[in-house]
């Protein structure tokens, strides 16, 4: 029998995150700090709107692009939050999560051989989605000494005459790094000079702890060359509702909508009605959750300092990225031993690119009670490793 599988798909490795999730799910008393998911319930008024939509029988297909009412609300939200205006009729597309938006953008824009610049460490989907769209991923390794920000020099060094798209993954998963306006202005200058398009993944835009998030789409000359990806999962604690959106030039959104039309049809209808309420009435919920995450962020940074564990200060998302190079172990070895010996799951930095070696992703989207217990176990584990190292040096 002939091989039933696609060589392209077989060659793509599975996500490096799943291994630890699978183990911890069957381990009693284990604590997982690996999931990038808010621990808050979706605010009640948003759930209530979803329930009301079901009760009213709003269970039919929407238009391929999504509810007009939701697209208009997204436009109003972006105008007040990032000061960029879009036409809801042809520059906004409702997707099944931000991940579908990323996939559609690559498939709509890339021709075989086009290069996609992907700063890493970063979200696990960018590289495989580029490959699936017949693009060529080109990795830019971000550095801790630059607070994992993308610099103008790093971008210029990676650009070739085949480069078409730059992925801008900030606020960043897994590092928590952000790009401020002055950083983005230098990147925008290169994009215009080299005629690059930008896929700006802003799913963590509301979770910024150093002033308001700035979108590269708001800078002069960048709106027309940026596909902005955002959604409701992180800011509104709506991960399971599977709802995101893409905004950008009409000619690109039209082709993305065609892909969405054939592959998906439309995003879940009751989720779309709930999202309208989230945008209209959810600002206070977002502010409350952001303050809680910031409190946890500061707690983790203080705990790392107390145990002598090096970690640059993240100002976005809900992740820390501590360095464990002092122990002479790979990230995978450290995470495996930590899980086996202390029953705490974290994610090796290499799950987000090879340059994540020597780091761990620790999510603080958990209660302070859980974080305190897990950090206590980490402190004990780190002390044990240091003792082992000292003994070995004798």
TITORGU-922051 format. One line per 8 residues: number of its first residue (from 1); for each residue x, y, z of C-alpha. Coordinates in nm, 2 decimals, decimal comma. Each point is the difference from the previous one (the first is absolute). Last residue first. Layout:
<torlums>
NUM) X Y Z  ...
</torlums>
This chain:
<torlums>
394) 3,50 1,88 4,53  -0,17 0,13 -0,31  -0,26 -0,27 0,00  -0,10 0,09 0,35  -0,05 0,36 -0,10  -0,21 -0,10 -0,29  -0,22 -0,23 0,20  -0,05 0,28 0,26
386) -0,10 0,24 -0,28  -0,24 -0,26 -0,13  -0,16 -0,05 0,34  -0,03 0,38 0,06  -0,17 0,03 -0,34  -0,25 -0,28 0,09  -0,09 0,16 0,33  -0,05 0,34 -0,16
378) -0,21 -0,17 -0,27  -0,22 -0,18 0,26  -0,06 0,33 0,18  -0,08 0,16 -0,34  -0,26 -0,26 -0,06  -0,17 0,04 0,34  0,00 0,38 -0,03  -0,12 -0,01 -0,36
370) -0,29 -0,23 0,09  -0,11 0,24 0,28  0,05 0,30 -0,22  -0,25 -0,14 -0,24  0,12 -0,09 -0,35  0,06 0,18 -0,33  0,36 0,05 0,12  0,15 -0,21 -0,27
362) 0,36 -0,13 0,03  0,19 -0,04 -0,33  0,34 -0,14 0,06  0,34 0,11 -0,13  0,34 -0,15 -0,09  -0,10 -0,08 -0,35  -0,26 0,24 -0,13  0,23 0,07 -0,30
354) -0,12 -0,34 -0,14  -0,36 0,13 -0,03  -0,31 0,03 0,21  0,00 -0,36 0,14  0,37 0,07 0,06  -0,09 0,21 0,30  -0,10 -0,32 0,19  -0,36 0,03 0,13
346) -0,08 -0,02 0,38  -0,17 -0,29 0,18  0,04 -0,03 0,38  0,01 -0,34 0,16  0,31 0,06 0,21  0,23 -0,29 -0,11  -0,16 -0,12 -0,32  -0,12 0,34 -0,12
338) 0,32 0,18 0,09  0,21 -0,28 -0,15  -0,19 0,03 -0,33  0,02 0,38 -0,01  0,37 0,01 0,07  0,08 -0,27 -0,26  -0,22 0,18 -0,26  0,17 0,33 0,07
330) 0,34 -0,16 -0,04  0,21 -0,03 0,31  0,32 0,18 0,11  -0,17 0,14 0,31  0,10 0,36 -0,06  -0,19 0,00 -0,33  -0,33 0,01 0,18  -0,13 0,34 -0,13
322) -0,35 0,11 0,09  -0,26 0,07 -0,26  -0,31 0,15 0,17  -0,34 -0,02 -0,15  -0,34 0,18 0,02  0,01 0,24 -0,30  0,21 0,31 0,03  0,27 0,18 0,20
314) 0,25 -0,28 0,06  0,29 0,07 0,24  0,31 -0,19 -0,09  0,04 -0,32 0,20  0,30 -0,14 0,19  -0,07 -0,23 0,29  0,15 0,10 0,33  -0,27 -0,16 0,21
306) -0,11 0,34 0,14  0,02 0,17 -0,34  -0,22 -0,27 -0,16  -0,26 0,05 0,28  0,00 0,37 -0,06  -0,05 -0,05 -0,37  -0,28 -0,25 0,07  -0,18 0,24 0,23
298) 0,03 0,29 -0,24  -0,16 -0,21 -0,28  -0,28 -0,12 0,24  -0,09 0,36 0,09  0,01 0,09 -0,38  -0,23 -0,29 -0,07  -0,25 0,12 0,25  0,02 0,36 -0,14
290) -0,06 -0,13 -0,35  -0,30 -0,21 0,12  -0,16 0,30 0,15  0,07 0,23 -0,29  -0,14 -0,26 -0,25  -0,32 -0,04 0,21  -0,04 0,38 0,02  0,03 0,03 -0,38
282) -0,25 -0,28 -0,07  -0,33 0,18 -0,08  0,00 0,08 -0,37  0,29 -0,22 -0,11  -0,11 -0,30 0,21  -0,37 0,06 -0,10  0,09 -0,03 -0,37  0,21 -0,30 0,08
274) -0,30 -0,19 0,15  -0,18 0,04 -0,34  0,30 -0,13 -0,18  0,03 -0,30 0,23  -0,36 -0,08 -0,07  0,07 -0,01 -0,37  0,31 -0,22 0,01  0,24 0,13 -0,27
266) -0,11 -0,02 -0,36  0,03 -0,23 -0,31  0,31 -0,18 0,13  0,21 -0,13 -0,28  -0,16 0,13 -0,32  -0,12 0,34 0,14  0,31 0,05 0,22  0,22 -0,04 -0,31
258) -0,22 0,25 -0,19  0,00 0,24 0,30  0,38 -0,01 0,00  -0,01 0,11 -0,37  -0,23 0,29 0,08  0,21 0,10 0,31  0,30 0,04 -0,22  -0,16 0,23 -0,26
250) -0,18 0,19 0,28  0,32 0,10 0,18  0,01 -0,12 0,36  -0,19 -0,14 0,30  -0,01 -0,36 0,12  -0,23 -0,13 0,27  -0,03 -0,25 0,28  -0,25 -0,24 0,15
242) 0,03 -0,35 0,14  -0,26 0,02 0,29  0,23 -0,24 0,19  0,27 0,27 0,06  -0,24 0,27 0,12  0,18 0,15 0,29  -0,07 0,35 -0,12  0,35 0,12 -0,07
234) 0,15 -0,34 -0,08  -0,26 -0,17 -0,22  -0,17 0,30 -0,16  0,19 0,05 -0,32  0,28 0,18 -0,18  0,19 -0,01 -0,33  0,09 0,32 -0,19  0,11 -0,05 -0,36
226) 0,23 0,29 -0,07  0,12 0,16 -0,33  -0,27 0,27 -0,05  0,00 0,09 0,37  0,38 0,04 0,00  0,07 0,33 -0,19  -0,02 0,21 0,31  -0,02 -0,20 0,33
218) -0,33 -0,13 0,13  0,04 -0,34 -0,17  0,31 -0,05 0,22  -0,24 -0,03 0,29  0,08 0,17 0,33  -0,11 -0,17 0,33  -0,09 0,24 0,28  0,25 0,06 0,28
210) 0,25 -0,24 0,14  -0,20 -0,29 0,12  -0,15 -0,12 -0,32  -0,27 -0,27 0,00  -0,25 0,17 -0,23  0,22 -0,06 -0,31  0,04 -0,37 0,08  -0,16 -0,12 -0,33
202) 0,20 0,27 -0,19  0,15 -0,22 -0,27  0,13 0,25 -0,26  0,04 -0,17 -0,34  0,22 0,26 -0,17  0,05 0,06 -0,38  0,34 0,09 -0,12  0,10 0,26 -0,26
194) 0,37 0,02 0,10  -0,01 0,37 0,08  -0,35 -0,01 0,14  0,07 -0,30 0,22  0,34 0,14 0,11  -0,16 0,33 0,12  -0,28 -0,20 0,17  0,26 -0,19 0,20
186) 0,16 0,32 0,12  -0,34 0,15 0,09  -0,10 -0,32 0,18  0,29 0,03 0,25  -0,08 0,37 0,08  -0,37 -0,09 0,04  0,07 -0,28 0,25  0,05 -0,37 -0,08
178) -0,09 -0,24 0,27  0,16 -0,32 0,15  -0,21 -0,25 0,19  0,24 -0,27 -0,10  -0,23 -0,28 -0,12  -0,22 0,15 -0,16  0,09 0,36 -0,09  -0,19 0,33 0,03
170) 0,10 0,00 -0,29  0,03 -0,26 -0,27  0,10 0,21 -0,31  0,01 -0,24 -0,29  0,18 0,15 -0,29  -0,13 -0,09 -0,35  0,14 0,02 -0,35  0,37 -0,09 0,01
162) 0,13 -0,13 -0,33  0,24 0,29 -0,07  0,16 -0,07 0,33  -0,07 0,13 0,35  0,17 -0,17 0,30  0,28 0,25 0,08  -0,24 0,29 -0,03  -0,23 -0,15 0,26
154) 0,27 -0,07 0,25  0,14 0,36 -0,05  -0,35 0,16 0,05  -0,04 -0,19 0,33  -0,26 -0,25 0,10  -0,06 0,00 0,37  0,11 -0,30 0,21  0,10 0,23 0,29
146) 0,29 0,10 -0,22  0,25 -0,19 0,22  -0,24 -0,29 -0,01  0,05 -0,03 -0,38  -0,25 -0,07 -0,28  0,10 -0,25 -0,26  -0,14 0,09 -0,34  -0,13 -0,31 -0,18
138) -0,07 -0,01 -0,37  -0,31 -0,21 -0,08  -0,03 -0,08 -0,37  -0,36 0,03 -0,13  -0,19 -0,29 -0,16  -0,32 0,09 0,20  0,04 -0,30 0,22  0,36 0,11 0,07
130) -0,11 0,34 0,12  -0,26 -0,16 0,22  0,27 -0,23 0,14  0,22 0,29 0,09  -0,26 0,24 0,15  -0,19 -0,26 0,21  0,24 -0,04 0,30  -0,03 0,35 0,14
122) 0,34 0,17 0,03  0,36 -0,05 0,11  0,07 0,10 -0,28  -0,05 0,28 -0,26  -0,16 -0,14 -0,31  0,10 0,15 -0,34  -0,22 -0,16 -0,27  0,17 -0,07 -0,34
114) -0,18 -0,05 -0,32  0,10 -0,32 -0,16  -0,34 -0,11 -0,11  -0,24 0,30 0,00  -0,12 0,14 0,32  -0,28 0,25 0,06  -0,33 -0,18 0,04  0,15 -0,31 0,15
106) 0,20 0,20 0,25  -0,29 0,22 0,10  -0,24 -0,30 0,03  0,24 -0,19 0,24  0,05 0,31 0,22  -0,38 0,07 0,01  -0,07 -0,36 0,09  0,24 0,03 0,30
98) -0,18 0,32 0,11  -0,30 -0,20 0,09  -0,27 -0,14 -0,24  0,01 0,32 -0,21  -0,20 0,32 -0,05  0,12 0,20 -0,29  0,04 0,38 -0,01  0,11 0,22 -0,29
90) -0,30 -0,04 -0,24  -0,32 0,12 0,16  0,14 0,10 0,34  0,23 0,27 -0,15  0,30 0,04 0,23  0,12 0,29 0,21  0,32 -0,02 0,21  0,03 0,18 0,34
82) 0,12 -0,30 0,19  -0,26 -0,02 0,28  -0,28 0,24 -0,11  0,01 -0,07 -0,37  0,06 -0,37 0,06  -0,31 -0,03 0,21  -0,22 0,19 -0,24  0,12 -0,22 -0,29
74) -0,06 -0,31 0,21  -0,36 0,12 0,07  -0,06 0,04 -0,37  0,12 -0,35 -0,07  -0,22 -0,14 0,28  -0,31 0,17 -0,13  0,07 -0,12 -0,36  0,02 -0,35 0,13
66) 0,29 -0,19 -0,16  0,19 0,01 -0,32  -0,17 -0,31 -0,13  -0,34 0,14 0,08  -0,16 -0,16 0,31  -0,11 -0,36 0,00  -0,30 -0,09 0,21  -0,02 -0,05 0,38
58) -0,16 0,32 0,11  -0,29 -0,20 0,14  -0,10 0,26 0,26  0,11 -0,23 0,28  0,33 -0,06 -0,16  0,07 0,38 -0,04  -0,11 0,05 0,36  0,25 -0,26 0,12
50) 0,28 0,18 -0,19  -0,12 0,33 0,15  0,00 -0,15 0,35  0,36 -0,13 -0,05  0,11 0,36 -0,08  -0,19 0,14 0,30  0,15 -0,27 0,22  0,37 0,07 -0,07
42) 0,17 -0,30 -0,16  0,14 -0,19 0,29  0,34 0,10 0,11  0,30 -0,23 -0,01  0,11 0,16 -0,33  0,17 -0,25 -0,24  0,36 -0,04 -0,11  0,04 -0,33 0,17
34) 0,34 -0,09 0,14  -0,02 0,07 0,37  -0,14 -0,34 0,08  -0,01 -0,12 0,35  0,01 -0,37 0,08  -0,18 -0,15 0,30  -0,07 -0,33 -0,19  0,17 -0,04 -0,34
26) -0,22 -0,11 -0,29  -0,06 0,35 -0,15  0,36 0,09 0,08  0,14 -0,24 -0,25  -0,22 0,11 -0,29  0,05 0,37 0,07  0,38 -0,06 0,01  0,02 -0,15 -0,35
18) -0,25 0,24 -0,15  0,22 0,31 0,01  0,26 -0,11 -0,27  -0,27 0,03 -0,26  0,02 -0,29 -0,26  0,28 0,01 -0,25  -0,08 0,09 -0,37  0,16 -0,26 -0,23
10) -0,31 -0,22 0,00  -0,21 0,29 -0,12  0,23 0,08 -0,30  0,04 -0,36 -0,09  -0,38 -0,04 -0,03  -0,12 -0,33 0,12  -0,18 -0,30 -0,16  0,32 -0,17 -0,11
2) -0,10 -0,24 -0,28  -0,13 -0,35 0,09
</torlums>
